[in-house]
């Protein structure tokens, strides 16, 4: 099946052709498009949950800044998790 997406109208184009054209864009343009596609999937966001995650992120940031917790490199953290679950 082919689908062309044009303003106010849907025509036909293959998904493979669309993918090839998108992949031929400069990386900055692909990044912008990826952001827009991801945003289009984010619907019905629960504002209470979003607020709770935002508060938690700020709390954790503040704990690192004030020294009450010590940050470790991501690779070390992943290694610790893998070791704890025997991967």
Secondary structure, 3 states (H helix, E strand, C coil): CEEEEECCEEEEEEHHHHHHHHHCCCHHHHHHHHHHHHHHHCCCCCHHHHHHHHHHHHHHHHHHHHCCCCCCCHHHHHHHHHHHCCC
